[in-house]
């Protein structure tokens, strides 16, 4: 399964955080390599995926993410590139 680089807009992965990822679609089993602004990293596995919602397990905690609107890379420190998609962390599941 592919690994996608994901960049968190803030210093913590929490409800309301915005994530930029260099992909538009996820599949079950994909891996997210999550990078924070201070260059620390975490890894997550996609446990559920649809065009409107993904669930990611990070260290035994599952988080639900939904597409972020508007997807303005200048506002959210887009490090994923021109084809990035933006996701908002909704809640722990």
C-alpha positions as CSV (number, residue, x, y, z in Angstrom):
1,X,0.0,0.0,0.0
2,X,1.2,3.5,-0.7
3,X,2.6,5.9,1.8
4,X,1.4,9.5,1.7
5,X,3.2,12.5,3.2
6,X,0.8,14.5,5.4
7,X,1.7,17.9,6.8
8,X,-0.1,19.3,9.9
9,X,-0.8,23.0,9.9
10,X,-0.4,23.3,13.7
11,X,1.9,21.9,16.4
12,X,-0.5,19.1,17.4
13,X,-2.8,16.6,15.7
14,X,-6.2,17.4,17.3
15,X,-9.8,18.3,16.4
16,X,-9.7,21.2,14.0
17,X,-6.2,20.6,12.7
18,X,-5.8,20.9,9.0
19,X,-3.7,18.4,7.1
20,X,-2.3,18.8,3.6
21,X,-1.6,15.6,1.6
22,X,-0.2,15.2,-1.9
23,X,-3.1,12.9,-2.9
24,X,-6.8,13.3,-3.7
25,X,-7.9,9.8,-2.8
26,X,-7.0,7.3,-0.1
27,X,-7.5,3.5,0.1
28,X,-7.9,1.2,3.0
29,X,-4.4,0.2,4.3
30,X,-2.6,3.3,3.0
31,X,0.0,4.8,5.3
32,X,0.3,8.5,6.3
33,X,3.7,9.8,7.2
34,X,2.6,12.8,9.3
35,X,5.0,15.7,9.7
36,X,4.6,18.5,12.2
37,X,6.1,22.1,11.7
38,X,8.9,21.3,14.2
39,X,9.9,18.4,11.9
40,X,8.8,15.6,14.3
41,X,6.9,12.8,12.7
42,X,4.3,10.2,13.4
43,X,2.8,7.4,11.3
44,X,-0.8,6.4,10.7
45,X,-2.7,3.8,8.8
46,X,-6.0,4.4,6.9
47,X,-8.6,2.1,8.4
48,X,-11.6,3.5,6.5
49,X,-11.7,5.5,3.3
50,X,-14.3,7.2,1.1
51,X,-14.1,10.5,-1.0
52,X,-15.8,12.3,1.9
53,X,-14.2,10.8,5.0
54,X,-11.2,8.9,6.1
55,X,-10.3,7.3,9.4
56,X,-6.7,7.0,10.4
57,X,-5.2,5.0,13.3
58,X,-2.3,6.8,14.9
59,X,-0.6,4.9,17.8
60,X,-3.9,3.1,18.6
61,X,-6.1,6.1,18.4
62,X,-8.5,6.4,15.4
63,X,-9.2,9.9,14.1
64,X,-11.9,10.9,11.5
65,X,-10.9,13.4,8.8
66,X,-13.1,15.1,6.3
67,X,-12.3,17.3,3.3
68,X,-11.5,20.9,4.3
69,X,-13.1,23.8,2.6
70,X,-11.9,26.1,1.3
71,X,-8.6,24.4,0.3
72,X,-6.4,27.5,0.4
73,X,-2.7,26.4,0.6
74,X,-1.5,29.9,1.5
75,X,-3.6,29.9,4.6
76,X,-2.7,26.3,5.7
77,X,1.1,26.2,5.1
78,X,0.8,23.8,2.2
79,X,4.0,21.7,2.1
80,X,2.4,18.9,0.0
81,X,2.6,20.7,-3.4
82,X,0.3,22.0,-6.0
83,X,-1.9,18.8,-6.2
84,X,-2.6,18.8,-2.4
85,X,-5.8,17.9,-0.8
86,X,-6.7,19.4,2.6
87,X,-8.4,17.5,5.4
88,X,-9.7,18.7,8.7
89,X,-9.4,16.4,11.8
90,X,-13.0,16.0,13.0
91,X,-12.9,13.8,16.1
92,X,-11.5,10.7,17.8
93,X,-13.6,7.6,16.9
